[in-house]
Amino acid sequence: MCGWGGLVQEKGAKMKRAVSVSLGSSARDKRVEVELLGEQMVIERIGTDGDIRRATQLFRELDGQADALGVGGIDLWVGTTRRRYPLVAARKLVRGIKATPVVDGGGLKNTLERRSMRYVEEEIGSEIHPKRAMNTVALDRYGMSQGLVEAGYETVFGDLMFAIGVPIAIRTLRQVEVLAFFLAPIIGRLPISILYPTGDKQHEKIPKFARWYNWATLIAGDCLYIKRHMPPTLSGKTILTNTTTEEDVEIFRRAGVRYLVTTTPRLEGRSFGTNMMEAALVAVAGKGRPLTQPELADMIERLGLRPHIERIGE
Protein backbone atom coordinates (compact mmCIF):
# COMPACT_ATOMS: atom_id res chain seq x y z
CA MET A 1 0.00 0.00 0.00
CA CYS A 2 2.22 2.78 -1.24
CA GLY A 3 2.15 6.35 0.02
CA TRP A 4 1.69 5.60 3.73
CA GLY A 5 5.09 5.66 5.40
CA GLY A 6 6.07 4.57 8.85
CA LEU A 7 6.69 6.83 11.80
CA VAL A 8 8.23 10.12 10.80
CA GLN A 9 11.74 10.47 12.13
CA GLU A 10 12.84 13.88 10.86
CA LYS A 11 12.79 16.59 13.52
CA GLY A 12 12.22 20.29 13.18
CA ALA A 13 9.91 20.24 10.15
CA LYS A 14 6.39 21.49 10.73
CA MET A 15 3.90 18.67 10.43
CA LYS A 16 0.41 19.02 9.12
CA ARG A 17 -2.31 17.89 11.50
CA ALA A 18 -5.63 16.19 10.86
CA VAL A 19 -7.90 15.55 13.84
CA SER A 20 -11.07 13.51 14.14
CA VAL A 21 -13.32 14.56 17.02
CA SER A 22 -15.61 11.64 17.71
CA LEU A 23 -18.71 11.10 19.81
CA GLY A 24 -17.38 7.59 20.36
CA SER A 25 -15.43 6.12 23.22
CA SER A 26 -12.15 7.74 24.28
CA ALA A 27 -10.82 4.19 24.79
CA ARG A 28 -10.46 4.02 20.99
CA ASP A 29 -8.26 7.13 20.77
CA LYS A 30 -5.10 6.97 18.68
CA ARG A 31 -2.40 9.32 17.45
CA VAL A 32 0.15 8.40 14.79
CA GLU A 33 2.73 10.25 12.73
CA VAL A 34 3.01 9.30 9.07
CA GLU A 35 4.47 10.50 5.81
CA LEU A 36 1.83 11.04 3.18
CA LEU A 37 2.80 12.05 -0.37
CA GLY A 38 6.04 13.39 1.00
CA GLU A 39 4.33 15.44 3.72
CA GLN A 40 4.93 14.88 7.41
CA MET A 41 1.61 14.53 9.15
CA VAL A 42 0.00 13.85 12.51
CA ILE A 43 -3.36 12.13 12.42
CA GLU A 44 -5.24 11.94 15.67
CA ARG A 45 -8.58 10.62 16.86
CA ILE A 46 -10.13 12.13 20.02
CA GLY A 47 -13.23 10.46 21.48
CA THR A 48 -15.64 12.34 23.74
CA ASP A 49 -17.65 9.41 25.17
CA GLY A 50 -20.92 10.77 23.82
CA ASP A 51 -20.42 14.21 25.39
CA ILE A 52 -21.93 16.52 22.76
CA ARG A 53 -20.93 19.68 24.60
CA ARG A 54 -17.30 18.60 24.82
CA ALA A 55 -17.22 17.59 21.16
CA THR A 56 -18.62 20.97 20.14
CA GLN A 57 -16.03 22.74 22.30
CA LEU A 58 -13.17 20.71 20.81
CA PHE A 59 -14.22 21.56 17.27
CA ARG A 60 -14.20 25.25 18.16
CA GLU A 61 -10.81 25.02 19.86
CA LEU A 62 -9.29 23.21 16.86
CA ASP A 63 -10.73 25.61 14.28
CA GLY A 64 -7.69 27.28 12.74
CA GLN A 65 -5.28 25.05 14.69
CA ALA A 66 -5.65 21.82 12.70
CA ASP A 67 -5.28 21.59 8.92
CA ALA A 68 -8.45 19.50 8.61
CA LEU A 69 -11.13 18.17 10.96
CA GLY A 70 -13.13 14.94 10.82
CA VAL A 71 -16.52 14.39 12.42
CA GLY A 72 -16.54 10.93 14.02
CA GLY A 73 -19.33 8.85 15.50
CA ILE A 74 -22.01 10.52 13.40
CA ASP A 75 -22.50 11.67 9.81
CA LEU A 76 -23.26 15.23 8.74
CA TRP A 77 -25.35 13.87 5.87
CA VAL A 78 -27.02 10.60 4.86
CA GLY A 79 -28.50 9.61 1.54
CA THR A 80 -27.83 8.15 -1.89
CA THR A 81 -26.02 9.28 -5.02
CA ARG A 82 -29.24 10.97 -6.12
CA ARG A 83 -29.79 13.07 -3.01
CA ARG A 84 -28.38 13.59 0.45
CA TYR A 85 -30.12 14.76 3.59
CA PRO A 86 -28.61 16.70 6.52
CA LEU A 87 -28.51 15.34 10.06
CA VAL A 88 -29.43 18.52 11.86
CA ALA A 89 -28.12 17.54 15.31
CA ALA A 90 -24.77 16.49 13.87
CA ARG A 91 -24.33 19.69 11.89
CA LYS A 92 -24.78 21.70 15.09
CA LEU A 93 -21.49 20.19 16.31
CA VAL A 94 -19.53 22.12 13.69
CA ARG A 95 -21.71 25.19 13.37
CA GLY A 96 -19.51 28.25 13.30
CA ILE A 97 -16.32 26.47 12.18
CA LYS A 98 -14.75 28.89 9.69
CA ALA A 99 -10.99 28.47 9.30
CA THR A 100 -10.54 24.68 9.05
CA PRO A 101 -12.24 22.39 6.51
CA VAL A 102 -14.54 19.77 8.06
CA VAL A 103 -15.43 16.36 6.59
CA ASP A 104 -17.43 13.37 7.80
CA GLY A 105 -15.91 10.71 5.54
CA GLY A 106 -18.73 10.75 3.00
CA GLY A 107 -16.31 11.45 0.16
CA LEU A 108 -14.28 8.31 0.85
CA LYS A 109 -17.41 6.25 1.39
CA ASN A 110 -18.49 7.05 -2.16
CA THR A 111 -15.06 6.50 -3.72
CA LEU A 112 -12.71 4.23 -1.77
CA GLU A 113 -15.43 2.12 -0.16
CA ARG A 114 -17.35 1.66 -3.40
CA ARG A 115 -14.22 0.12 -4.96
CA SER A 116 -13.51 -2.21 -2.05
CA MET A 117 -15.47 -5.18 -3.34
CA ARG A 118 -13.44 -5.27 -6.57
CA TYR A 119 -10.35 -6.10 -4.53
CA VAL A 120 -12.23 -8.46 -2.23
CA GLU A 121 -13.42 -10.44 -5.24
CA GLU A 122 -9.93 -10.51 -6.75
CA GLU A 123 -8.25 -11.70 -3.55
CA ILE A 124 -10.76 -13.90 -1.72
CA GLY A 125 -13.93 -13.95 -3.81
CA SER A 126 -13.57 -17.66 -4.53
CA GLU A 127 -13.85 -18.37 -0.79
CA ILE A 128 -17.08 -16.42 -0.27
CA HIS A 129 -20.06 -18.49 -1.33
CA PRO A 130 -22.93 -18.27 -1.74
CA LYS A 131 -22.65 -14.58 -2.66
CA ARG A 132 -24.94 -13.17 0.03
CA ALA A 133 -24.28 -9.93 1.89
CA MET A 134 -25.91 -7.86 4.62
CA ASN A 135 -25.07 -4.17 4.88
CA THR A 136 -26.16 -2.77 8.24
CA VAL A 137 -27.20 0.72 7.06
CA ALA A 138 -27.10 1.54 3.35
CA LEU A 139 -27.83 5.24 3.86
CA ASP A 140 -24.68 5.46 5.97
CA ARG A 141 -22.50 3.67 3.40
CA TYR A 142 -24.25 3.93 0.05
CA GLY A 143 -21.02 3.55 -1.92
CA MET A 144 -20.27 0.29 -0.13
CA SER A 145 -23.83 -0.83 -0.87
CA GLN A 146 -23.38 -0.11 -4.56
CA GLY A 147 -20.10 -2.02 -4.54
CA LEU A 148 -21.77 -5.11 -3.09
CA VAL A 149 -24.49 -5.08 -5.74
CA GLU A 150 -22.00 -4.40 -8.55
CA ALA A 151 -19.96 -7.40 -7.37
CA GLY A 152 -22.99 -9.63 -7.92
CA TYR A 153 -23.98 -10.25 -4.30
CA GLU A 154 -27.57 -10.84 -3.28
CA THR A 155 -27.74 -8.10 -0.67
CA VAL A 156 -30.08 -7.09 2.12
CA PHE A 157 -29.91 -3.65 3.67
CA GLY A 158 -30.59 -3.30 7.39
CA ASP A 159 -31.50 0.39 7.61
CA LEU A 160 -34.85 -0.24 9.28
CA MET A 161 -33.35 -2.87 11.60
CA PHE A 162 -30.13 -1.24 12.73
CA ALA A 163 -31.18 2.42 12.62
CA ILE A 164 -34.66 2.31 14.13
CA GLY A 165 -35.14 -1.27 15.34
CA VAL A 166 -37.82 -2.37 12.87
CA PRO A 167 -37.09 -6.02 11.91
CA ILE A 168 -37.66 -5.61 8.16
CA ALA A 169 -34.91 -6.21 5.61
CA ILE A 170 -34.70 -4.05 2.48
CA ARG A 171 -33.89 -5.97 -0.68
CA THR A 172 -32.90 -3.45 -3.36
CA LEU A 173 -31.11 -0.12 -3.71
CA ARG A 174 -34.26 1.27 -5.31
CA GLN A 175 -36.12 0.49 -2.09
CA VAL A 176 -33.34 2.23 -0.17
CA GLU A 177 -33.84 5.34 -2.33
CA VAL A 178 -37.59 5.32 -1.67
CA LEU A 179 -36.93 4.89 2.05
CA ALA A 180 -34.55 7.84 1.96
CA PHE A 181 -37.09 10.05 0.21
CA PHE A 182 -39.78 9.45 2.82
CA LEU A 183 -37.84 8.86 6.04
CA ALA A 184 -34.49 10.68 5.77
CA PRO A 185 -36.00 14.15 6.30
CA ILE A 186 -37.60 12.86 9.50
CA ILE A 187 -34.57 10.87 10.66
CA GLY A 188 -32.43 13.94 9.99
CA ARG A 189 -34.17 15.79 12.81
CA LEU A 190 -33.78 13.09 15.46
CA PRO A 191 -31.34 13.59 18.35
CA ILE A 192 -27.90 12.05 18.11
CA SER A 193 -28.63 9.61 20.95
CA ILE A 194 -31.27 7.90 18.80
CA LEU A 195 -29.32 7.98 15.54
CA TYR A 196 -26.11 6.34 16.71
CA PRO A 197 -24.78 4.58 19.84
CA THR A 198 -22.50 6.94 21.72
CA GLY A 199 -20.52 6.76 24.97
CA ASP A 200 -21.20 3.65 27.05
CA LYS A 201 -23.87 2.50 24.59
CA GLN A 202 -21.08 1.65 22.15
CA HIS A 203 -20.04 -1.17 24.48
CA GLU A 204 -23.53 -2.70 24.76
CA LYS A 205 -24.04 -6.04 23.05
CA ILE A 206 -27.68 -6.84 22.24
CA PRO A 207 -27.87 -9.80 19.82
CA LYS A 208 -30.63 -9.23 17.26
CA PHE A 209 -31.49 -10.04 13.67
CA ALA A 210 -29.70 -13.40 13.86
CA ARG A 211 -31.62 -14.60 10.81
CA TRP A 212 -29.77 -12.14 8.58
CA TYR A 213 -26.38 -12.53 10.25
CA ASN A 214 -26.69 -16.28 9.65
CA TRP A 215 -28.01 -15.87 6.09
CA ALA A 216 -25.16 -13.64 4.92
CA THR A 217 -21.69 -14.91 4.06
CA LEU A 218 -20.36 -11.32 4.04
CA ILE A 219 -21.43 -8.76 6.65
CA ALA A 220 -20.71 -5.13 5.81
CA GLY A 221 -21.13 -1.75 7.42
CA ASP A 222 -20.18 0.26 10.47
CA CYS A 223 -18.14 -1.80 12.93
CA LEU A 224 -20.15 -0.65 15.96
CA TYR A 225 -23.43 -1.62 14.33
CA ILE A 226 -22.06 -5.04 13.38
CA LYS A 227 -20.72 -5.75 16.88
CA ARG A 228 -23.73 -4.35 18.73
CA HIS A 229 -26.19 -6.93 17.43
CA MET A 230 -24.01 -9.82 16.23
CA PRO A 231 -24.66 -13.36 17.50
CA PRO A 232 -21.91 -15.20 19.42
CA THR A 233 -20.83 -17.18 16.34
CA LEU A 234 -20.02 -15.95 12.83
CA SER A 235 -18.10 -19.00 11.68
CA GLY A 236 -16.44 -18.71 8.29
CA LYS A 237 -17.89 -15.30 7.47
CA THR A 238 -16.21 -12.22 6.03
CA ILE A 239 -16.56 -8.81 7.66
CA LEU A 240 -16.23 -5.68 5.50
CA THR A 241 -16.00 -2.60 7.69
CA ASN A 242 -13.87 0.40 8.51
CA THR A 243 -12.81 1.55 11.99
CA THR A 244 -11.32 -1.38 13.93
CA THR A 245 -9.05 -1.67 16.93
CA GLU A 246 -6.99 -4.66 18.03
CA GLU A 247 -9.82 -5.48 20.46
CA ASP A 248 -12.32 -5.49 17.59
CA VAL A 249 -10.14 -7.89 15.63
CA GLU A 250 -10.04 -10.23 18.63
CA ILE A 251 -13.84 -10.07 19.04
CA PHE A 252 -14.32 -11.10 15.42
CA ARG A 253 -11.65 -13.79 15.72
CA ARG A 254 -13.36 -15.35 18.75
CA ALA A 255 -16.66 -15.34 16.86
CA GLY A 256 -15.08 -17.45 14.11
CA VAL A 257 -14.84 -14.79 11.38
CA ARG A 258 -12.54 -15.98 8.59
CA TYR A 259 -11.65 -12.71 6.85
CA LEU A 260 -11.65 -9.15 8.16
CA VAL A 261 -11.56 -6.49 5.44
CA THR A 262 -11.06 -2.84 6.36
CA THR A 263 -11.54 -0.18 3.71
CA THR A 264 -8.79 2.11 5.05
CA PRO A 265 -5.15 1.31 5.92
CA ARG A 266 -4.19 -0.21 9.26
CA LEU A 267 -1.76 2.07 11.07
CA GLU A 268 -0.04 0.78 14.21
CA GLY A 269 -2.60 -1.97 14.70
CA ARG A 270 -5.84 -0.17 13.91
CA SER A 271 -7.79 1.25 11.03
CA PHE A 272 -9.12 4.78 11.33
CA GLY A 273 -12.56 5.93 10.26
CA THR A 274 -13.26 7.34 6.82
CA ASN A 275 -13.73 10.78 8.39
CA MET A 276 -10.20 10.63 9.83
CA MET A 277 -8.61 9.42 6.62
CA GLU A 278 -10.51 11.92 4.46
CA ALA A 279 -9.39 14.69 6.82
CA ALA A 280 -5.81 13.49 6.33
CA LEU A 281 -6.16 13.71 2.55
CA VAL A 282 -7.74 17.18 2.82
CA ALA A 283 -4.89 18.33 5.06
CA VAL A 284 -2.12 17.11 2.77
CA ALA A 285 -3.86 18.56 -0.30
CA GLY A 286 -3.67 21.97 1.38
CA LYS A 287 -6.58 23.52 -0.52
CA GLY A 288 -8.29 24.79 2.62
CA ARG A 289 -11.56 23.06 1.68
CA PRO A 290 -13.01 19.56 1.40
CA LEU A 291 -11.92 17.69 -1.71
CA THR A 292 -14.32 16.85 -4.50
CA GLN A 293 -14.94 13.22 -5.36
CA PRO A 294 -12.76 13.40 -8.50
CA GLU A 295 -9.96 14.92 -6.39
CA LEU A 296 -10.33 12.17 -3.79
CA ALA A 297 -10.36 9.52 -6.51
CA ASP A 298 -7.12 10.97 -7.91
CA MET A 299 -5.43 10.88 -4.50
CA ILE A 300 -6.60 7.31 -3.92
CA GLU A 301 -4.94 6.33 -7.19
CA ARG A 302 -1.73 8.21 -6.39
CA LEU A 303 -1.50 6.57 -2.97
CA GLY A 304 -2.47 3.14 -4.26
CA LEU A 305 -5.04 2.75 -1.48
CA ARG A 306 -6.63 -0.67 -1.27
CA PRO A 307 -8.63 -2.48 1.39
CA HIS A 308 -6.65 -4.30 4.08
CA ILE A 309 -7.61 -7.98 3.82
CA GLU A 310 -6.60 -10.21 6.72
CA ARG A 311 -7.39 -13.82 7.43
CA ILE A 312 -8.10 -14.02 11.15
CA GLY A 313 -9.77 -17.44 11.42
CA GLU A 314 -10.31 -20.82 9.80
matplotlib code that plots the C-alpha trace (Angstrom):
import matplotlib.pyplot as plt

x = [0.0, 2.2, 2.1, 1.7, 5.1, 6.1, 6.7, 8.2, 11.7, 12.8, 12.8, 12.2, 9.9, 6.4, 3.9, 0.4, -2.3, -5.6, -7.9, -11.1, -13.3, -15.6, -18.7, -17.4, -15.4, -12.1, -10.8, -10.5, -8.3, -5.1, -2.4, 0.1, 2.7, 3.0, 4.5, 1.8, 2.8, 6.0, 4.3, 4.9, 1.6, 0.0, -3.4, -5.2, -8.6, -10.1, -13.2, -15.6, -17.7, -20.9, -20.4, -21.9, -20.9, -17.3, -17.2, -18.6, -16.0, -13.2, -14.2, -14.2, -10.8, -9.3, -10.7, -7.7, -5.3, -5.6, -5.3, -8.4, -11.1, -13.1, -16.5, -16.5, -19.3, -22.0, -22.5, -23.3, -25.3, -27.0, -28.5, -27.8, -26.0, -29.2, -29.8, -28.4, -30.1, -28.6, -28.5, -29.4, -28.1, -24.8, -24.3, -24.8, -21.5, -19.5, -21.7, -19.5, -16.3, -14.7, -11.0, -10.5, -12.2, -14.5, -15.4, -17.4, -15.9, -18.7, -16.3, -14.3, -17.4, -18.5, -15.1, -12.7, -15.4, -17.3, -14.2, -13.5, -15.5, -13.4, -10.3, -12.2, -13.4, -9.9, -8.3, -10.8, -13.9, -13.6, -13.9, -17.1, -20.1, -22.9, -22.6, -24.9, -24.3, -25.9, -25.1, -26.2, -27.2, -27.1, -27.8, -24.7, -22.5, -24.2, -21.0, -20.3, -23.8, -23.4, -20.1, -21.8, -24.5, -22.0, -20.0, -23.0, -24.0, -27.6, -27.7, -30.1, -29.9, -30.6, -31.5, -34.8, -33.3, -30.1, -31.2, -34.7, -35.1, -37.8, -37.1, -37.7, -34.9, -34.7, -33.9, -32.9, -31.1, -34.3, -36.1, -33.3, -33.8, -37.6, -36.9, -34.5, -37.1, -39.8, -37.8, -34.5, -36.0, -37.6, -34.6, -32.4, -34.2, -33.8, -31.3, -27.9, -28.6, -31.3, -29.3, -26.1, -24.8, -22.5, -20.5, -21.2, -23.9, -21.1, -20.0, -23.5, -24.0, -27.7, -27.9, -30.6, -31.5, -29.7, -31.6, -29.8, -26.4, -26.7, -28.0, -25.2, -21.7, -20.4, -21.4, -20.7, -21.1, -20.2, -18.1, -20.1, -23.4, -22.1, -20.7, -23.7, -26.2, -24.0, -24.7, -21.9, -20.8, -20.0, -18.1, -16.4, -17.9, -16.2, -16.6, -16.2, -16.0, -13.9, -12.8, -11.3, -9.1, -7.0, -9.8, -12.3, -10.1, -10.0, -13.8, -14.3, -11.7, -13.4, -16.7, -15.1, -14.8, -12.5, -11.6, -11.6, -11.6, -11.1, -11.5, -8.8, -5.1, -4.2, -1.8, 0.0, -2.6, -5.8, -7.8, -9.1, -12.6, -13.3, -13.7, -10.2, -8.6, -10.5, -9.4, -5.8, -6.2, -7.7, -4.9, -2.1, -3.9, -3.7, -6.6, -8.3, -11.6, -13.0, -11.9, -14.3, -14.9, -12.8, -10.0, -10.3, -10.4, -7.1, -5.4, -6.6, -4.9, -1.7, -1.5, -2.5, -5.0, -6.6, -8.6, -6.6, -7.6, -6.6, -7.4, -8.1, -9.8, -10.3]
y = [0.0, 2.8, 6.3, 5.6, 5.7, 4.6, 6.8, 10.1, 10.5, 13.9, 16.6, 20.3, 20.2, 21.5, 18.7, 19.0, 17.9, 16.2, 15.6, 13.5, 14.6, 11.6, 11.1, 7.6, 6.1, 7.7, 4.2, 4.0, 7.1, 7.0, 9.3, 8.4, 10.2, 9.3, 10.5, 11.0, 12.0, 13.4, 15.4, 14.9, 14.5, 13.9, 12.1, 11.9, 10.6, 12.1, 10.5, 12.3, 9.4, 10.8, 14.2, 16.5, 19.7, 18.6, 17.6, 21.0, 22.7, 20.7, 21.6, 25.3, 25.0, 23.2, 25.6, 27.3, 25.1, 21.8, 21.6, 19.5, 18.2, 14.9, 14.4, 10.9, 8.9, 10.5, 11.7, 15.2, 13.9, 10.6, 9.6, 8.2, 9.3, 11.0, 13.1, 13.6, 14.8, 16.7, 15.3, 18.5, 17.5, 16.5, 19.7, 21.7, 20.2, 22.1, 25.2, 28.3, 26.5, 28.9, 28.5, 24.7, 22.4, 19.8, 16.4, 13.4, 10.7, 10.7, 11.4, 8.3, 6.2, 7.1, 6.5, 4.2, 2.1, 1.7, 0.1, -2.2, -5.2, -5.3, -6.1, -8.5, -10.4, -10.5, -11.7, -13.9, -13.9, -17.7, -18.4, -16.4, -18.5, -18.3, -14.6, -13.2, -9.9, -7.9, -4.2, -2.8, 0.7, 1.5, 5.2, 5.5, 3.7, 3.9, 3.5, 0.3, -0.8, -0.1, -2.0, -5.1, -5.1, -4.4, -7.4, -9.6, -10.2, -10.8, -8.1, -7.1, -3.7, -3.3, 0.4, -0.2, -2.9, -1.2, 2.4, 2.3, -1.3, -2.4, -6.0, -5.6, -6.2, -4.0, -6.0, -3.5, -0.1, 1.3, 0.5, 2.2, 5.3, 5.3, 4.9, 7.8, 10.1, 9.4, 8.9, 10.7, 14.2, 12.9, 10.9, 13.9, 15.8, 13.1, 13.6, 12.0, 9.6, 7.9, 8.0, 6.3, 4.6, 6.9, 6.8, 3.6, 2.5, 1.7, -1.2, -2.7, -6.0, -6.8, -9.8, -9.2, -10.0, -13.4, -14.6, -12.1, -12.5, -16.3, -15.9, -13.6, -14.9, -11.3, -8.8, -5.1, -1.7, 0.3, -1.8, -0.6, -1.6, -5.0, -5.7, -4.4, -6.9, -9.8, -13.4, -15.2, -17.2, -15.9, -19.0, -18.7, -15.3, -12.2, -8.8, -5.7, -2.6, 0.4, 1.5, -1.4, -1.7, -4.7, -5.5, -5.5, -7.9, -10.2, -10.1, -11.1, -13.8, -15.4, -15.3, -17.4, -14.8, -16.0, -12.7, -9.1, -6.5, -2.8, -0.2, 2.1, 1.3, -0.2, 2.1, 0.8, -2.0, -0.2, 1.3, 4.8, 5.9, 7.3, 10.8, 10.6, 9.4, 11.9, 14.7, 13.5, 13.7, 17.2, 18.3, 17.1, 18.6, 22.0, 23.5, 24.8, 23.1, 19.6, 17.7, 16.9, 13.2, 13.4, 14.9, 12.2, 9.5, 11.0, 10.9, 7.3, 6.3, 8.2, 6.6, 3.1, 2.8, -0.7, -2.5, -4.3, -8.0, -10.2, -13.8, -14.0, -17.4, -20.8]
z = [0.0, -1.2, 0.0, 3.7, 5.4, 8.8, 11.8, 10.8, 12.1, 10.9, 13.5, 13.2, 10.2, 10.7, 10.4, 9.1, 11.5, 10.9, 13.8, 14.1, 17.0, 17.7, 19.8, 20.4, 23.2, 24.3, 24.8, 21.0, 20.8, 18.7, 17.5, 14.8, 12.7, 9.1, 5.8, 3.2, -0.4, 1.0, 3.7, 7.4, 9.1, 12.5, 12.4, 15.7, 16.9, 20.0, 21.5, 23.7, 25.2, 23.8, 25.4, 22.8, 24.6, 24.8, 21.2, 20.1, 22.3, 20.8, 17.3, 18.2, 19.9, 16.9, 14.3, 12.7, 14.7, 12.7, 8.9, 8.6, 11.0, 10.8, 12.4, 14.0, 15.5, 13.4, 9.8, 8.7, 5.9, 4.9, 1.5, -1.9, -5.0, -6.1, -3.0, 0.4, 3.6, 6.5, 10.1, 11.9, 15.3, 13.9, 11.9, 15.1, 16.3, 13.7, 13.4, 13.3, 12.2, 9.7, 9.3, 9.1, 6.5, 8.1, 6.6, 7.8, 5.5, 3.0, 0.2, 0.9, 1.4, -2.2, -3.7, -1.8, -0.2, -3.4, -5.0, -2.0, -3.3, -6.6, -4.5, -2.2, -5.2, -6.7, -3.6, -1.7, -3.8, -4.5, -0.8, -0.3, -1.3, -1.7, -2.7, 0.0, 1.9, 4.6, 4.9, 8.2, 7.1, 3.4, 3.9, 6.0, 3.4, 0.1, -1.9, -0.1, -0.9, -4.6, -4.5, -3.1, -5.7, -8.5, -7.4, -7.9, -4.3, -3.3, -0.7, 2.1, 3.7, 7.4, 7.6, 9.3, 11.6, 12.7, 12.6, 14.1, 15.3, 12.9, 11.9, 8.2, 5.6, 2.5, -0.7, -3.4, -3.7, -5.3, -2.1, -0.2, -2.3, -1.7, 2.0, 2.0, 0.2, 2.8, 6.0, 5.8, 6.3, 9.5, 10.7, 10.0, 12.8, 15.5, 18.4, 18.1, 21.0, 18.8, 15.5, 16.7, 19.8, 21.7, 25.0, 27.1, 24.6, 22.2, 24.5, 24.8, 23.1, 22.2, 19.8, 17.3, 13.7, 13.9, 10.8, 8.6, 10.2, 9.7, 6.1, 4.9, 4.1, 4.0, 6.6, 5.8, 7.4, 10.5, 12.9, 16.0, 14.3, 13.4, 16.9, 18.7, 17.4, 16.2, 17.5, 19.4, 16.3, 12.8, 11.7, 8.3, 7.5, 6.0, 7.7, 5.5, 7.7, 8.5, 12.0, 13.9, 16.9, 18.0, 20.5, 17.6, 15.6, 18.6, 19.0, 15.4, 15.7, 18.7, 16.9, 14.1, 11.4, 8.6, 6.8, 8.2, 5.4, 6.4, 3.7, 5.1, 5.9, 9.3, 11.1, 14.2, 14.7, 13.9, 11.0, 11.3, 10.3, 6.8, 8.4, 9.8, 6.6, 4.5, 6.8, 6.3, 2.6, 2.8, 5.1, 2.8, -0.3, 1.4, -0.5, 2.6, 1.7, 1.4, -1.7, -4.5, -5.4, -8.5, -6.4, -3.8, -6.5, -7.9, -4.5, -3.9, -7.2, -6.4, -3.0, -4.3, -1.5, -1.3, 1.4, 4.1, 3.8, 6.7, 7.4, 11.1, 11.4, 9.8]

ax = plt.figure().add_subplot(projection="3d")
ax.plot(x, y, z, "-o")
ax.set_aspect("equal")
plt.show()
